[in-house]
Amino acid sequence: MQSPSNVAANAKLTPPTRVTRDLLRLPEPKGKVVAAVYGFRDQTGQYKPSPDSSFSTTVTQGAASMLVKALKDSGWFTPVERENLQNLLTERKIVRALETPQDKSHQINLPALVPATILIEGGIVAYETNVKTGGAGARYLGVGPKSQYRVDQVTVTLRTVDIRSGQILNAVSTTKTIYSYELSTGVFRFVNFKELLELEAGYTRNEPSQLCVNEAIEAGVAHLIVQGLQDKMWALKSEDDWHSPILQAYLKEKSEYLSQLDDTPVAEARHDSMVGH
């Protein structure tokens, strides 16, 4: 039996996605925004099918860490630690406890903590399995291939909150499809009166769900940046960068999204009612 390829490999950086490259290539901001993330929870409440249903959730529980990394990678935000703020405060207390009033030469002056300008909230709001399934196969004289596929879908929401007023500045929802497919072939036939030949070979690929969640979060961060530029909540370092291909691509995506809303039956019915009046 042939063993799978790359059964042992060294650890490496997580492979970047298209959206990761977009975040790293965004034009420079006029000034970075200090952002706080207190949590980014799994709001689906879903567990993996039996027998793992009581032990493992369907989606990752580390989405907050993914969001902080995406904010940092974009170059538009300065994330501050809030999810484990108590740990940070404890360490600062330990540093102050080491100071002794008698020894003035070893005084430790800690800078003040940086306050955030905005909060970034949200969560993983949906994980739909078997959104689309299918397959095909053919067998002739006991010989033939077979293929199957399955499509899952994960949805995340992000929103920016002004800490001074509590106003929701922007909100975005992004969806990423997760593909799984299987390709197999086999031989099942009698080679003699009492001798049966059976051969099977196959290949299966499942797209990692945590990487799909990460990509959806990164896409949400990119769209929040572009929406903030449109609403003049932050600005580019150079106005000429407004024509950047990356920014224009996300603006086009939003424009296509809005055009889809105009083509919906609800929008058409509303338009007809307005015309009737």
VENSUL-V710373 format. One record per backbone hydrogen bond with DSSP energy under -1.0 kcal/mol. CO is the residue of the C=O (numbers start at 1). NH is the residue of the N-H. E is the energy in kcal/mol with one decimal. If there is no record, write none. Layout:
BEGIN
CO_NH_E + CO_NH_E
END
This chain:
BEGIN
17_21_-1.9 + 18_22_-1.7 + 19_23_-2.5 + 20_24_-2.0 + 21_25_-1.1 + 28_237_-2.4 + 33_78_-2.8 + 34_117_-2.6 + 34_118_-1.7 + 35_80_-2.0 + 36_120_-2.3 + 41_124_-2.4 + 46_58_-1.9 + 49_52_-1.6 + 52_55_-1.6 + 52_56_-2.2 + 56_48_-2.4 + 62_66_-1.4 + 63_67_-2.4 + 64_68_-2.3 + 65_69_-2.1 + 66_70_-2.2 + 67_71_-2.4 + 68_72_-2.2 + 69_73_-2.9 + 70_74_-1.7 + 76_33_-2.3 + 78_35_-1.5 + 82_85_-1.3 + 84_88_-1.3 + 85_89_-2.5 + 86_90_-2.2 + 87_91_-1.9 + 88_92_-1.9 + 89_93_-2.0 + 90_94_-2.0 + 91_95_-2.1 + 92_96_-2.1 + 93_97_-2.2 + 94_98_-1.1 + 96_99_-1.1 + 102_104_-1.1 + 117_163_-1.4 + 118_36_-1.9 + 119_161_-2.8 + 121_159_-2.0 + 123_157_-2.2 + 124_43_-2.3 + 126_155_-2.5 + 128_153_-2.5 + 132_151_-2.4 + 134_149_-2.5 + 136_147_-3.3 + 140_143_-1.3 + 142_188_-3.0 + 143_140_-3.2 + 144_186_-1.7 + 145_138_-2.0 + 146_184_-3.2 + 147_136_-2.3 + 148_182_-3.1 + 149_134_-1.8 + 150_180_-2.3 + 151_131_-2.2 + 151_132_-1.2 + 152_178_-2.8 + 153_128_-2.9 + 154_176_-2.6 + 155_125_-1.5 + 155_126_-1.5 + 156_174_-2.4 + 157_123_-1.4 + 158_172_-2.8 + 159_121_-2.3 + 160_169_-2.7 + 161_119_-2.4 + 162_166_-2.8 + 167_162_-2.6 + 170_160_-2.2 + 172_158_-2.8 + 174_156_-2.4 + 176_154_-2.6 + 178_152_-2.9 + 179_207_-2.2 + 180_150_-3.0 + 181_205_-2.5 + 182_148_-2.5 + 183_203_-2.9 + 184_146_-3.2 + 185_201_-2.4 + 186_144_-1.7 + 187_199_-2.3 + 189_197_-3.3 + 195_191_-2.0 + 195_192_-1.5 + 197_189_-2.4 + 199_187_-2.8 + 201_185_-3.0 + 203_183_-3.2 + 205_181_-2.2 + 208_212_-1.4 + 209_213_-2.3 + 210_214_-2.2 + 211_215_-2.2 + 212_216_-2.2 + 213_217_-2.2 + 214_218_-2.5 + 215_219_-2.4 + 216_220_-1.9 + 217_221_-2.2 + 218_222_-2.3 + 219_223_-2.3 + 220_224_-2.2 + 221_225_-2.1 + 222_226_-2.0 + 223_227_-2.7 + 224_228_-2.3 + 225_229_-1.8 + 226_230_-2.1 + 227_231_-2.2 + 228_233_-2.7 + 235_30_-2.9 + 238_241_-1.7 + 239_242_-1.7 + 240_243_-1.4 + 241_244_-2.1 + 244_248_-2.5 + 245_249_-1.8 + 246_250_-1.7 + 247_251_-2.2 + 248_252_-2.2 + 249_253_-1.9 + 250_254_-2.1 + 251_255_-2.3 + 252_256_-2.5 + 253_257_-1.9 + 254_258_-2.3 + 255_259_-2.0 + 256_260_-1.6 + 257_261_-1.3 + 258_262_-1.4 + 261_264_-1.0 + 264_268_-2.2 + 265_269_-2.8 + 266_270_-2.5 + 267_271_-2.3 + 268_272_-2.5 + 269_273_-2.2 + 270_274_-2.1 + 271_275_-2.2 + 272_276_-2.3 + 273_277_-1.7
END
